[in-house]
Amino acid sequence: MIYIYLIGGLFLGWSLGANHAANVFGTAVASRMVRFKTAASICSLFVILGAVFGGSGTSATLEKLGAVNAMAGAFMVTLATALSVYWMTKLKLPVSTSQAIIGAILGWNLFSGSVTDFRSLTRIVFSWGASILLTALISAFLYWLLRGVLKRSRIHLLTLDSYTRTGLIIVGAFGAYSLGANNIANVMGVFVAVTPFHDVTLAGLFTLTGVQQLFFLGAVAIAVGVFTYSRRVIQTVGNDLLKISPLAAFVVVLAESLVLFLFSSRTLESWLLTHGLPTIPLVPISSSQAVIGGIIGISIVRRGRGIRYKVLGDIALGWLATPLLAGVVTFFGLFVLQNVFNQQVYLTAEQQAVQRQHPVGYLIDRHVLEHLGKEMDTSEIARIRYRVIPESSVLDDLLKSNTRLTRRQRQTVVRASEVVDIVMDPRLRSRKVDAKKFSQGQIEALLWIDMEKYTYGWQLFAALERISDEWKPRPETAANRQFNLDLAARRQLLVQIFRTSKPPDAVNGK
Amino acid sequence: MSFIHSKKSKVLETQIDEFLDTVSRSSIIFKNGIKKYLDGEIDLFEGTIGEISKLENRADELRHDIESQLYMYSLIPEIRGDVLGLLENMDTVINAEKKSLTQFSVEMPVIPAEYDADYLALADVCMNSAESLVTAVRAFFHDFNMVKNYLHKVYFYEKEADKISDRLKRRIFASELDLSQKIHLRYFALHIEDISDHAEDVADRLGISTIKRNF
C-alpha cells in the first residue's frame, strides 16, 4: 500500500518540478540567455543535491500535514495538491505548492470535522502580499541601480552578456538547490516515518540514509517534471507577462533569492541571533509569487510599459483557485476513498486517544535547543527542529547529515529530545515511589511537583534540582562517583514510572 | 559553460573591433584613391583598389565568423539580430567605396582641374561620415550613452556631402562642357555621394537599435 501512496508523492514531485522550474530559470530561458536543456540539467542536478543533502531542513508545511492523521488521508491531500498544481501548470500559471497543500488540508479538516485554523488562510493572503511587495521593491531597486551603473560603466556588450549569463546560472543553481531543499518535505515528508529504504554505503565513501534515498526519489520526480513539462510556465513568467531583457532576467532571480534568504531563512535568523544582532521578521515567502513580484518591480522602473495586465490577472486568479481547487478535490477524493475503497481517511477522537498512547518519539523544539545551547552550538541542530521523528536512529541520521556534531554530542541531543510526556500523577507516586528506591529528601522533593507535566526528562530533573540538592549531581570526584551513578539510575527510574508515552524503540520492535 | 562563453566573448570582441578597423581603414584608402586619381598618379590609384579589395574580403570573412559564432553560442540573444544587421550594412559602405573606385578605374572620367577641389572635398566629407559611423558603432558596444553624440556627426557629414555634390553638379551643368561629359561627371559625383548615403542608412538602424537596447 505504501508504494501506491508513494506514487501520489511522486506525482506531486513531478508537477512541482513542472511548475517551479520557472521560478529559478524561467526568466533566463525566456530571455534566451540560457538554453532550456542547459537550464533543465542544472536545475535537476541542484534540485537533487538540495533535496538529498539539504532536504532534512525545516518544513513548516509538513508540520501542518502532520495534522492529517491517517495515511489514506495524507495520500489524498498529496494527490489533490498534485492535481491542482498540475492543472495550473497546464494553464501555464505559476502557483505555490505550499498554498495548495494548505488548501487541501482545509478540505481534509472539513471532511473529518476537525477544527480549522483560519489563521492559515490569512497566512496565504498575507504571503501573496508580502512576497509580491518585498520582491517588487527589491527588484525595482536593484534594476534601477544596475541599469544606472551599467549605463555609466563602459563594459563591452559581449562581456556584459557573458557576466549576465554566468550570474543567471549561478543564481539559478542556488535557487534550484533551495527549491529541492525546501520542497522535498512537501513531496516526500509524509513518508519519512515509513520509508521502505535501508541505509546504503556508496563505495565506502559516504552513506545514504533511508530518508535520503526517499528524498532522492522525490527529487528525481521533480527533475523529470522540470524536463518534461516546465516550458509552459517558463513562457508565462519570462515572456507572456513582460518581455524581459537579460539584465532584467538576472535581477528578477536575484531579487527573488535575496527576499527568500532575508525574509524566510531560519538559518540567517539563528546566525543573527547567535551574533547578538537584531533579526528580520520571518515572512512566509512563496517563490512563485516572489518571481512575479520581481517582474512587477522591473515594470515599475519601466513605468508600466510592456506588462500584460490580462496575464497578471490570470496568474492572480490561479493563485486564488489553487488552494480552493485542492480543498474541493480533497473533500470529494476523501469521500470516494472512504466510501468506495473503504480506506480510513481520518482518525476518530477515540482512535486519536489510543494513538496518544503511542510515542511521539523525538522532537527538537525551542526548549530543547535552549537546553542544548548550554553545552553546544545549536545553530545547525535548529535545521531539524519541530520535526516529529519516530526513532532514535532516524534522528541520529538527520543529525549526521545536518550537523558536524561528534558522536558523543549526537547522543546528548538524542537523549535530550526524547519526548517522554511525564505527568507527576500522585497516585503513581504513592504506589511506586518508596524509601527502598529513593532517599527521604528525594521523595519529599517529588511532593512539590505533584500533577506537573513535563515533555522531556531533563525538564523534570531541572525542576527537581531546584527543589532539592539530593537530586543534584555532585562534582565529579572519586568520592562522588557512586552517588552520581545512583542518581542517574534513580532519574531513569523516575522517568519509567511517570512517563505516559511508551518508549519509542520498544514500540517499533527494536 | 558560461566560462567558455567568456573566452569566446573576448575573441568576438577583438573580431568586432577588427571589423570596425577595416571599415575605417577602407574609407581612408578610398579618399586617398580619389586624391591619387585627381593628381593623375594612376599607378598609385590602381594600388588603392587592390588594397580596398583586400579589406573588403577581410571584412566579409570577419562578418561571417562573427555571425556564426553569435548564433552558435547564442550570445546577446536580445540584440543579436540588430548587431548582425548593423555589421551587414556596414559592409555595404566598403562595397560602395570599392565600387566607386572601380568605376573610376573602368571609365577613366576626364575631370577638368577646376573641379578637383570639389571632388576631393566630397570624398573627404564622405570619409568623415564613414569614420563617424564607425565611432558610433564602437560606442554601441562599449559606451552606450555616446552613440547619439556620434550619430549626429554622421548626419551632419551626409548633409555636407549633399550640399557639395549639389554645388558640384550645378557648376558642371552650368559649364561649357559637352552634355555627354557633363552627364559622365555627374555620375561620379553620385558614386562618391553614395558612400555617405550608405553611412546614413546604417546610422538610422543604429539609432533604432540604441532605443531598443534599454537593458
Interface residues (C-beta under 8 A of the other chain):
Chain A: S31 R32 M33 R35 T38 L146 R147 L150 K151 R152 R154 I155 H156 L157 L158 T159 D161 S162 Y163 R165 T166 I169 S245 P246 L247 A248 R302
Chain B: M1 S2 F3 H5 S6 S9 K10 L12 E13 I16 S74 L75 I76 P77 E78 I79 V83 F140 F141 H142 D143 F144 N145 N214 F215
